[in-house]
């Protein structure tokens, strides 16, 4: 009885296929996870850098106030008549009122 053996595949072909799968799943992860997160960070950075005195803002903690003083990394907001808070610029969640709150059509 003769044993028939199938022709052996080159060893590099399996590695090449595994590499292609790895690249493919890496691209999927980039487009689904990393790219949208980076866009959100860029949009937040633009919003924070465009803050001006008098803007009404909301912090990540939910405090709403009006900007009375701007520094490099801090913002002083007035939340009521006699209350002023110093908040880290990066912790401002959004700008309220005016053009920023208008719905896009």
CORURJO-V771978 format. One record per residue. N is the residue number from 1. PHI is phi as a letter, one per 20 degrees, with the letter a starting at -180 (999 if undefined). D_CENTER is the distance of its C-alpha to the mean C-alpha in Angstrom with 1 decimal. Layout:
((N	PHI	D_CENTER) (N	PHI	D_CENTER))
This chain:
((1	999	66.8) (2	e	64.3) (3	e	60.7) (4	e	58.5) (5	d	55.3) (6	f	52.4) (7	f	51.4) (8	f	48.8) (9	e	45.4) (10	f	44.1) (11	f	42.0) (12	f	39.4) (13	f	38.7) (14	f	37.1) (15	f	34.9) (16	f	33.9) (17	f	33.0) (18	f	30.9) (19	f	29.1) (20	f	28.4) (21	f	27.0) (22	f	24.8) (23	f	23.4) (24	f	23.1) (25	f	21.1) (26	f	18.9) (27	f	18.1) (28	f	17.5) (29	f	15.0) (30	f	13.2) (31	f	13.2) (32	e	12.6) (33	d	10.1) (34	f	8.5) (35	f	8.4) (36	f	6.6) (37	f	3.6) (38	f	4.4) (39	f	5.4) (40	f	3.2) (41	f	3.3) (42	f	6.6) (43	f	7.5) (44	f	7.4) (45	f	9.2) (46	f	11.6) (47	f	12.3) (48	f	13.1) (49	f	15.2) (50	e	17.1) (51	f	18.3) (52	c	22.1) (53	f	25.0) (54	n	25.9) (55	f	22.5) (56	e	22.2) (57	c	19.0) (58	c	17.8) (59	e	16.4) (60	f	14.4) (61	e	18.0) (62	n	19.2) (63	f	21.4) (64	d	22.1) (65	a	23.8) (66	d	24.6) (67	f	23.8) (68	d	27.0) (69	b	26.1) (70	d	23.3) (71	c	23.1) (72	g	21.0) (73	c	18.8) (74	c	20.4) (75	c	21.2) (76	e	24.4) (77	d	24.4) (78	d	27.5) (79	e	27.2) (80	b	30.9) (81	g	34.1) (82	d	34.5) (83	d	31.2) (84	c	28.8) (85	c	25.8) (86	d	23.9) (87	c	20.2) (88	f	17.6) (89	g	15.7) (90	f	12.3) (91	e	13.3) (92	e	13.8) (93	e	12.1) (94	a	13.6) (95	d	16.7) (96	d	19.6) (97	m	22.6) (98	m	23.6) (99	f	21.9) (100	f	18.3) (101	e	19.6) (102	f	21.8) (103	f	21.1) (104	e	20.6) (105	d	23.7))
